[in-house]
Amino acid sequence: MCLYTNLCWEATRDECDSPLLLHLLRYYRVMSEELVPCELTNSRSPREPPGDSPWIESRNMDCEQPIFSVLSGGGAKDRTTAAAAATVVVGDTAVKSSGGGGGGGAASPSDTESGIFSGESEVCVEHESELDWFCGTEQKLICSHCAIVGSCRGHTVTPLATRVTAIRNELVDVCEKMQLQALRIERFIDQTLIVKEQKLQASASRAREQVLAQVSAAREALEEEEQRLLEEVQREEERVEQCLLTQRAHWSQAVVNLSQTRSRLVHTLTHTPDAQLVISVQDIVERVEEAEGVGEPCDTEQLNLNPGCSDSKLLRGLWATAVMLGPNAYGSSYSKFDQRTVSPLLSLSEDSCTLTFLHKKARQSPLYDPARFDCWPNALGSLSVSSGTHSWMVDVGQSGAFKIGVCYASLERKGSGNDARLGYNTQSWVLSHYDRDYSFCHAGEKVPLQVVRTPKRIGVLLDWPSQTLLFYEPDSCTLLYCITRNFTAPLLLACAVTDRSISIVH
């Protein structure tokens, strides 16, 4: 037992860093649990001195340490091992115990030799007996008389040596658990975190390579497209320049010929005698016909640069992607529908961003407003555009019938004629979806569109400097349609819906 005690204090001092030490503690703990049961009787009177039994003082335990605060539950929370087996309930006559000796419960010679107790034993003030028992009910040290006839009669008591052994066994268990937890943590660091770090580095490396590869491919394609377009523009410029030079030379020579002919006619008119003038009429007629054959100059498209030379589907798609999905995606946060323009066939949400088609029973007659559409299910945006680049994103959801585009503010609002119908007049340009068919509509003319997948959102991009209107599907980065027109007045977002609802997305 001396070795057990030394191992206990060694484990406490070294904080159980040695697995071998913990195993040794385990072994000697089992050996120490083989205590001899005894009967505790009232062998002496309360005032009788302790006799020849040695006075043993239990080692004071520092209850301020966290581990002791956990273990301070006493007999009610002890493990069902040696400590549980040694716990007894004191009756009227005797106490059963697996530790301690008879005749007052003094520490056995083996306990004394083992070093479990050291120093002078504490003495019960009431009975003047050794405090060699522990009351689990009141959590205090008591003597055997306190347990039999004193204040702790009927309480759950344990021999002090057994209690100390149980606590030390608990400390061994805690140290073993700490050691195992430390091993698990080290294993987690070695086997999980290091592997995760390696995987992270590999994944990050692959991601970088992917980004660089994609950017390199895009850059290469852009450089090739740039070179092709610049060459096309150069060829078109040279063609127009050559036309201009030819026209300049032709009309310059025509001016010279006209000047010479005019000078001759003026000379003939002023210096030719009448008789000679009559004879020279035929020559004069020929000179006049020659002058008239020069013709009138006129401007033609051949003298202008073809705008299609700089047109690129690749660049339009990338440009639309950058505007629709870039930092300024979805345009202005102030893009909403103007409540004054909303048709009575539609309802407008509280945030003025969602249009919902109403069935007949749900419709109401709003107050008259000259800006309101009264027959067609139309609504216009509140933001007027006449400069810069602007975009709108419209969530069409599951709607099977809608129109999205732009129109002039002067679009007719009243009546059921085509003047107020989006896409059927010269003042509106819309993308239309009806019965699974997509088309671009303007002035009553429809251009069928080939849509591979049903869009959930549709983007409208208006670039005023280039006078370009573009319809875009952001989820698949697909360019739906693009036109270039000479817009002569400010434009508004124009929408119509006859199935479910559509919403402006910010």
Summary of the structure (lengths in Angstrom):
residues: 506
radius of gyration: 52.2
end to end distance: 79.1
largest distance: 181.9
contacts: 1478
relative contact order: 0.08
helix: 42%
strand: 20%
